[in-house]
Amino acid sequence: MLTNMKRKKSISLLISYTILAFMAVIIIYPLLWTIGASFNPGNSLISTSIIPKNPTLDHYKELFAGKESLQYGQWYLNSLKISVFTMIGTILSVSFTAYAFSRFRFKGRKNALTLFLLLQMIPQFSALIALFVLAQILGMMNSHWLLILLYIGGQIPMNTYLMKGYMDSIPRDLDESAMIDGASNTRIFWQIIMPLSRPMIAVVAMNGFTGPLGDFVLSSTILRSPEAYTLPIGLYNLVNDVMGASYTTFAAGAILISIPIAIIFILLQKNFVSGLTAGGTKG
């Protein structure tokens, strides 16, 4: 009996480790290949390999060489600017909205939540024509601030659902105790609800920061001049030219995009884990 149980457990562990190893290969292999390509000489993908025979830093130097057609430094700053302000705006707007839906009962509340759910079913590209016309009417083509507002608006529905669900798990007894002590709703929000919602705030922050860095469709609709480009648009142009495509330089630029994402994740990872254990009973 014990032998059969051990055998079943061993088989189960073997299957689990096999699946994990397979998933790790799927995730890690493209990353290793991109890193290798960024150090390979030349511009073609045909001669590239994961382990370059003659590694070079020329592609990284080319990104910051100051060429008119390759304003990588400017694109990088544009992307960081848009991502940081989108993250801040998303955290504030989603927190306020989720708090209102979680703690207050008002007319149209259920209908608004249903509307948020329906908005997630509409593909982003279906509104591109309307957004393009709106940008022209407002005279805000090539405007990073318009793009930031659009990103924030797109982040609100889904993240509000996530944040509201987390705030619902925070005991209302804390609110009532604070009100007895004379605290206003604003003070309860900032001093009680927000500190206890750190894990979900970290998730919303990651969504708000990484979303603009990976977006191409919406940003290419609003931003038309090279100096206003974000990284996805600028890097796409590196491989869009049939005659002058530079895939290895593209790989180098793609690797550098991951640096700010990694920094944000490291800064927030403590909240992902330790914040989950901080409940209402913590003194």
C-alpha positions in Angstrom: 0.0 0.0 0.0 2.7 2.4 1.0 4.7 1.4 -2.1 1.8 2.2 -4.4 1.3 5.6 -2.7 5.0 6.5 -3.1 4.9 5.4 -6.7 1.9 7.5 -7.4 3.5 10.5 -5.7 6.7 10.0 -7.6 4.8 9.9 -10.9 2.8 13.0 -10.0 6.0 14.9 -9.1 7.7 13.7 -12.3 4.7 15.0 -14.4 4.7 18.3 -12.5 8.4 18.8 -13.0 8.2 17.9 -16.7 5.5 20.4 -17.3 7.4 23.1 -15.3 10.6 22.4 -17.3 8.7 22.5 -20.6 7.1 25.9 -19.7 10.5 27.2 -18.5 12.0 26.3 -21.9 9.2 28.0 -23.7 9.7 31.2 -21.7 13.5 31.3 -21.4 14.5 30.1 -24.9 13.1 33.2 -26.8 14.8 35.5 -24.2 18.2 33.7 -24.5 17.9 33.8 -28.3 17.1 37.6 -28.2 20.1 38.2 -25.9 22.4 36.2 -28.2 21.1 38.0 -31.3 21.9 41.4 -29.7 25.6 40.4 -29.4 25.9 38.8 -32.8 27.7 40.9 -35.5 25.8 41.9 -38.6 22.2 42.7 -39.2 20.8 39.4 -40.4 19.0 36.7 -38.4 20.4 33.9 -40.6 23.9 34.0 -39.0 22.8 34.6 -35.5 23.1 32.1 -32.7 22.3 31.9 -28.9 26.0 31.8 -28.1 27.8 34.3 -30.5 31.1 33.2 -31.9 32.4 36.8 -32.1 30.3 38.8 -29.6 30.1 42.6 -30.1 28.6 45.6 -28.4 28.2 47.5 -31.7 24.4 47.2 -31.8 24.1 48.7 -28.3 26.4 51.5 -29.3 24.4 52.1 -32.5 21.3 52.6 -30.5 22.8 55.7 -28.8 25.0 56.9 -31.7 22.8 59.9 -32.3 21.6 59.0 -35.8 18.7 61.0 -37.1 16.8 57.9 -38.1 17.5 56.2 -34.8 16.5 58.4 -31.9 16.5 55.5 -29.4 17.4 57.6 -26.3 14.5 60.0 -27.1 12.1 57.1 -27.6 13.3 55.5 -24.3 12.6 58.7 -22.4 9.2 59.1 -24.1 8.2 55.6 -23.1 9.4 56.0 -19.5 7.5 59.3 -19.2 4.3 57.8 -20.6 4.6 54.7 -18.5 5.3 56.5 -15.2 2.5 59.0 -15.5 0.1 56.2 -16.7 1.1 54.1 -13.6 0.5 57.0 -11.2 -2.8 58.1 -12.9 -4.0 54.5 -13.0 -3.3 53.9 -9.3 -5.2 57.1 -8.2 -8.2 56.7 -10.5 -8.6 53.0 -9.9 -8.2 53.4 -6.2 -10.9 56.1 -6.0 -13.3 54.2 -8.3 -12.8 50.9 -6.5 -13.3 52.5 -3.1 -16.5 54.1 -4.2 -17.9 50.8 -5.6 -16.7 48.9 -2.5 -17.8 51.1 0.3 -20.8 53.1 -0.9 -24.2 52.2 -2.3 -25.6 54.6 -4.8 -28.0 54.7 -7.7 -26.6 53.1 -10.9 -23.9 51.2 -9.0 -24.7 47.8 -10.4 -25.3 49.2 -13.9 -21.9 50.9 -13.8 -20.1 47.6 -12.8 -21.9 45.8 -15.6 -20.8 48.5 -18.0 -17.2 48.1 -16.8 -17.4 44.4 -17.5 -18.9 44.9 -21.0 -16.1 47.4 -21.9 -13.6 44.6 -21.4 -15.3 42.7 -24.3 -14.7 45.4 -26.8 -11.3 45.1 -28.6 -9.1 48.2 -28.3 -8.6 48.5 -32.1 -12.3 49.0 -32.6 -12.1 52.5 -31.2 -8.9 53.5 -33.1 -10.8 55.6 -35.8 -12.8 57.4 -33.1 -9.7 58.1 -31.1 -7.8 59.3 -34.2 -10.7 61.8 -35.0 -10.8 62.9 -31.4 -7.1 63.6 -31.4 -7.4 65.7 -34.6 -10.4 67.6 -33.3 -8.6 68.5 -30.0 -5.4 69.3 -31.9 -3.5 66.8 -29.8 -1.9 64.6 -32.5 1.6 63.6 -31.3 0.6 64.5 -27.7 2.0 62.2 -25.0 -0.6 63.6 -22.5 -3.5 62.5 -24.7 -2.0 59.1 -24.9 -1.5 58.9 -21.2 -5.2 59.8 -20.6 -6.2 57.1 -23.1 -4.1 54.5 -21.4 -5.4 55.5 -17.9 -9.0 55.3 -19.2 -8.3 51.8 -20.7 -6.8 50.6 -17.4 -9.8 51.6 -15.2 -12.5 49.0 -16.0 -10.5 45.8 -15.4 -8.3 47.1 -12.6 -11.3 48.5 -10.8 -12.8 45.0 -10.7 -9.6 43.7 -9.2 -9.2 46.5 -6.7 -12.8 46.4 -5.7 -12.7 42.7 -5.0 -9.7 43.2 -2.8 -11.2 46.1 -0.9 -14.3 44.0 -0.3 -12.2 41.6 1.7 -11.1 44.3 4.1 -13.4 44.2 7.1 -15.9 47.1 7.4 -15.4 47.0 11.1 -12.2 49.0 10.6 -14.2 51.7 8.8 -16.8 51.8 11.5 -14.2 52.0 14.3 -12.5 54.8 12.6 -15.8 56.7 12.1 -16.5 56.4 15.8 -13.2 58.0 16.4 -14.2 60.9 14.1 -12.4 59.9 11.0 -13.8 61.1 7.6 -14.2 58.9 4.6 -11.2 60.6 3.1 -9.0 59.8 6.1 -10.3 56.2 6.2 -9.4 55.8 2.5 -5.8 57.1 2.8 -4.9 55.8 6.2 -6.7 52.5 6.4 -7.9 51.2 3.0 -4.9 52.2 0.9 -2.2 50.7 3.2 -4.1 47.4 3.5 -4.5 47.3 -0.3 -0.8 47.4 -1.1 -0.7 44.0 -2.8 -3.4 45.0 -5.3 -1.9 48.4 -5.7 1.3 46.7 -6.7 -0.6 44.7 -9.3 -2.3 47.8 -10.7 1.0 49.6 -10.8 2.6 46.8 -12.8 -0.3 46.8 -15.2 -0.2 50.6 -15.6 3.6 50.6 -16.2 4.0 47.7 -18.5 0.9 48.4 -20.6 2.3 51.4 -22.5 5.7 49.8 -22.9 4.2 47.0 -24.9 1.6 48.9 -26.8 2.0 49.6 -30.5 -1.5 49.9 -32.1 -2.8 52.9 -30.1 0.5 54.7 -29.8 1.2 54.5 -33.6 -2.3 56.0 -34.2 -1.7 59.1 -32.1 2.1 59.6 -32.4 3.3 60.4 -36.0 6.6 62.3 -35.8 9.8 60.4 -35.0 10.8 62.6 -32.0 7.4 61.7 -30.3 7.7 57.9 -30.9 7.7 55.4 -28.1 10.0 52.4 -28.1 7.5 49.9 -29.8 7.0 52.3 -32.7 10.7 53.1 -33.1 11.9 49.5 -32.9 9.2 48.4 -35.3 10.6 50.8 -37.9 14.0 49.1 -37.5 12.6 45.8 -39.0 9.9 47.3 -41.2 12.3 48.5 -43.9 12.8 45.5 -46.2 16.1 46.7 -47.6 17.6 48.1 -44.4 16.1 45.9 -41.6 18.4 45.5 -38.6 17.1 42.6 -36.6 20.2 42.4 -34.3 19.9 46.1 -33.4 16.2 45.5 -32.8 17.1 42.7 -30.4 19.5 45.0 -28.5 16.8 47.6 -28.2 14.3 45.0 -27.0 16.6 43.8 -24.3 17.0 47.3 -22.9 13.2 47.7 -22.6 13.2 45.0 -19.9 15.4 47.0 -17.6 12.8 49.5 -16.2 10.2 46.6 -16.0 12.7 44.6 -13.9 13.4 47.6 -11.6 9.7 48.2 -11.0 9.1 44.6 -10.3 12.0 44.5 -7.8 10.6 47.6 -6.1 7.1 46.1 -5.8 7.8 42.5 -5.2 7.9 43.0 -1.4 4.3 44.2 -1.5 3.3 41.2 -3.7 4.3 38.8 -0.9 4.5 40.5 2.5 1.4 42.7 1.9 -0.8 39.6 1.5 -0.1 38.7 5.1 -0.9 42.2 6.4 -4.5 42.0 7.4 -6.9 44.1 9.5 -5.6 42.5 12.8 -2.1 43.9 12.3 -1.4 46.4 15.1 
